[in-house]
């Protein structure tokens, strides 16, 4: 089963009001005013899935600072999941630094959403490595049995819009602070998976998973062979960052990454199913 675990869909209102929203949401402004950004609706996504053989997508909106804009995205995701329940699993965007986020998570869980994210710590103004700012978020995830997806990026290499300053150090501290939280670190966790070759970090990161969103922009194909050698291949989740990238851009990476058919099947779907089964979903 082909599963894409990192997909953004956008309500039409965000496209129409982009300039107005950008004036009060700097991170949204940064990520939507650059050469690689693309808009995509739920209908666009289903058409793309049909064209590229993706059977299921994990979808979310944009993680704003403003809770009302987060709720707008969540309403759109809820409607999309209800329309295509066999094709989509929805994640809720919230700002854990604002009052009422736990109630919004409860609302979304009751409406059938599966997880929380993709959250942007720097863009939303909270510190991932400060337990005083994250314990309420992780407590709500535990109460609702929802995995958490967080944006991370590599601390070295080329710069790009939205890269941010949250990398493996901050992500590792989050896992140390919240070992009970099932967390998906987007964009290969900024390289955090490499530290699982250290015995103590393998234990500390036992609840960490990593998605491959934006892989063609970040790493060569051989990164997956390295992940296999590090013993973390079962924790890697195929994610594209659609609509910026789609399944076609990943075909060359997947065909030359050094994995056999069984390993490719796990990477592109089996691991995601294992995560859901682990959580009883």
C-alpha positions in Angstrom: 0.0 0.0 0.0 1.5 3.3 -1.1 1.1 5.9 1.7 2.2 9.6 1.6 2.5 10.7 5.2 3.3 14.4 4.6 0.8 16.3 2.6 -0.6 19.9 2.9 -4.0 20.9 1.6 -5.3 24.4 1.7 -8.7 25.9 2.0 -9.6 28.2 -0.9 -9.9 31.1 1.6 -6.2 31.0 2.3 -5.4 31.4 -1.4 -7.9 34.3 -1.8 -6.7 36.0 1.4 -3.0 35.2 1.1 -1.8 38.8 1.1 -4.0 39.9 4.0 -2.9 36.8 6.1 0.7 37.3 5.2 0.7 40.7 6.9 0.1 39.2 10.3 1.6 35.7 9.8 5.3 36.1 9.0 6.0 32.4 8.6 3.1 31.9 6.2 4.4 34.9 4.3 7.8 33.3 4.1 6.6 29.9 3.0 4.0 31.1 0.4 6.1 33.8 -1.2 9.0 31.9 -2.7 9.8 30.1 -6.0 8.9 26.6 -4.9 5.5 27.1 -3.1 2.4 25.6 -4.7 -1.2 25.5 -3.6 -3.2 22.4 -3.5 -6.9 21.6 -2.7 -8.3 18.3 -1.5 -9.7 17.7 -5.0 -6.3 18.4 -6.5 -4.7 15.9 -4.1 -7.1 13.1 -4.9 -6.5 13.6 -8.6 -2.7 13.5 -8.0 -3.0 10.4 -5.9 -5.0 8.7 -8.6 -2.4 9.7 -11.2 0.6 8.5 -9.2 -0.7 5.4 -7.4 -0.8 6.8 -3.9 -3.5 5.0 -2.0 -3.6 7.0 1.2 -2.4 10.4 2.3 -1.9 12.0 5.7 -3.1 15.5 5.3 -2.8 18.8 7.2 -3.2 22.5 6.7 -0.8 25.2 7.7 0.2 25.7 11.3 -0.5 29.4 12.0 0.1 31.4 15.1 -3.6 32.5 15.0 -5.8 29.7 16.4 -8.7 30.9 14.2 -6.7 30.2 11.1 -5.6 26.9 12.4 -9.3 26.0 13.0 -10.1 27.1 9.4 -7.5 24.6 8.2 -8.8 21.9 10.5 -12.4 22.3 9.3 -11.2 21.9 5.7 -9.2 18.8 6.6 -12.2 17.3 8.5 -14.5 17.9 5.5 -11.9 16.3 3.2 -11.5 13.2 5.4 -15.2 12.8 5.6 -15.5 13.0 1.9 -12.7 10.5 1.2 -12.4 8.4 4.4 -10.6 5.5 2.7 -8.0 7.8 1.0 -7.2 10.4 3.7 -6.1 10.6 7.3 -6.2 14.0 8.8 -3.9 15.8 11.2 -4.9 18.9 13.2 -2.8 22.1 13.3 -2.8 24.0 16.6 -0.6 26.6 18.3 0.4 25.1 21.6 1.4 28.5 22.9 -2.2 29.8 22.7 -5.1 29.1 25.0 -7.7 26.7 23.8 -5.4 24.5 21.7 -6.2 21.3 23.7 -9.9 21.9 23.2 -9.3 22.3 19.5 -7.4 19.0 19.5 -10.3 17.3 21.2 -12.7 18.8 18.7 -10.6 17.5 15.8 -10.2 14.0 17.4 -14.0 13.8 17.9 -14.4 14.7 14.2 -12.2 11.8 13.2 -8.7 13.3 12.8 -5.8 11.0 13.5 -2.9 13.2 14.6 -1.5 16.6 15.2 0.8 18.6 12.9 2.8 19.5 11.0 3.7 22.1 13.7 6.3 24.8 13.1 8.0 25.6 16.4 9.9 28.7 15.1 7.1 29.9 12.9 4.5 29.5 15.7 6.8 30.9 18.5 7.4 28.0 20.8 10.5 26.2 21.8 10.4 22.5 21.1 13.2 21.8 23.7 11.5 23.6 26.6 9.3 21.2 28.5 7.5 24.1 30.1 6.1 25.0 26.7 5.4 21.5 25.4 4.1 19.4 28.3 0.5 20.5 27.8 0.7 19.6 24.1 2.2 16.1 24.8 -0.4 15.5 27.5 -3.2 16.2 25.1 -1.6 13.9 22.5 -1.5 11.2 25.1 -5.0 11.7 26.2 -6.3 11.6 22.7 -3.9 8.9 21.4 -2.7 11.2 18.6 0.8 11.1 17.1 2.5 14.5 16.7 4.3 15.7 13.5 6.9 18.5 13.9 8.9 20.4 11.4 12.7 19.9 11.8 15.6 20.8 9.6 19.3 20.0 9.3 21.6 22.5 11.1 24.1 22.6 8.3 24.0 22.8 4.5 22.1 25.2 2.2 19.5 27.6 3.4 15.9 27.7 2.1 12.6 29.4 3.0 11.2 28.0 6.2 14.2 25.9 7.1 14.2 27.3 10.6 16.4 26.7 13.6 14.8 23.5 15.0 17.1 20.6 14.4 18.4 17.3 15.9 19.5 18.9 19.2 16.0 20.3 19.9 14.2 17.2 18.6 16.3 15.0 20.8 15.6 17.1 23.9 11.9 16.8 23.1 12.2 13.0 23.1 14.1 13.1 26.4 11.4 15.3 27.9 8.5 13.3 26.5 9.3 9.6 26.1 5.6 8.8 26.0 4.9 10.9 22.9 4.8 9.2 19.5 6.4 11.9 17.3 7.2 12.1 13.6 10.0 14.5 12.9 9.6 15.9 9.4 12.3 16.1 6.8 14.4 13.2 8.2 14.4 14.9 11.6 17.2 17.2 10.5 19.5 14.2 10.7 18.4 13.1 14.1 18.1 9.5 13.0 21.9 9.2 12.6 22.3 9.5 16.4 20.3 6.3 16.9 23.6 4.6 16.2 24.5 5.7 19.8 23.1 3.1 22.2 21.7 5.6 24.7 20.1 7.7 21.9 18.5 4.6 20.4 16.8 4.2 23.7 15.9 7.8 24.1 14.5 8.0 20.6 12.4 4.9 20.7 9.2 6.9 20.1 10.7 9.0 17.3 9.8 8.4 13.6 11.1 10.3 10.6 9.4 11.3 7.3 11.2 11.8 4.0 9.4 15.1 3.1 11.4 17.2 0.6 14.0 14.4 0.1 14.9 15.5 -3.5 15.7 19.0 -2.2 17.8 17.7 0.8 19.7 14.5 0.3 21.0 12.0 -2.3 19.4 8.7 -2.9 22.1 6.9 -0.7 20.8 8.5 2.5 18.3 5.6 2.7 21.1 3.0 2.6 22.7 4.9 5.4 19.5 4.8 7.4 19.2 1.1 6.8 22.8 0.6 8.1 21.9 2.7 11.1 19.0 0.3 11.9 16.3 3.0 11.6 14.7 2.0 8.3 11.6 0.6 10.1 11.0 4.2 11.5 11.2 6.0 8.1 7.9 7.1 6.6 7.4 8.0 3.0 6.3 11.7 2.8 6.5 14.0 -0.2 5.6 17.5 1.0 2.9 17.6 -1.7 2.0 19.9 -3.4 5.5 21.3 -3.5 6.7 17.8 -4.6 4.8 14.8 -5.7 5.3 11.1 -6.1 6.9 11.4 -9.5 9.9 13.4 -8.0 10.5 10.4 -5.7 10.6 7.6 -8.2 14.2 8.1 -9.1 15.3 8.4 -5.5 13.4 5.2 -4.6 14.7 3.2 -7.5 18.3 4.1 -6.8 18.4 4.2 -3.0 19.7 0.6 -2.5 16.7 -1.0 -0.9 15.1 -4.3 -2.1 11.4 -4.7 -2.9 10.5 -5.7 0.6 12.3 -2.8 2.2 10.8 -0.4 -0.4 7.3 -1.7 0.5 7.9 -1.0 4.1 9.3 2.5 3.5 6.4 3.5 1.2 3.6 2.2 3.3 4.3 -0.7 5.7 6.0 1.5 8.3 3.2 3.9 8.3 0.7 1.1 8.9 3.0 -0.2 11.7 2.9 3.2 13.4 -0.9 3.3 13.3 -1.2 -0.3 14.5 1.1 0.6 17.4 -1.3 3.3 18.4 -4.3 1.1 17.9 -5.6 3.2 14.9 
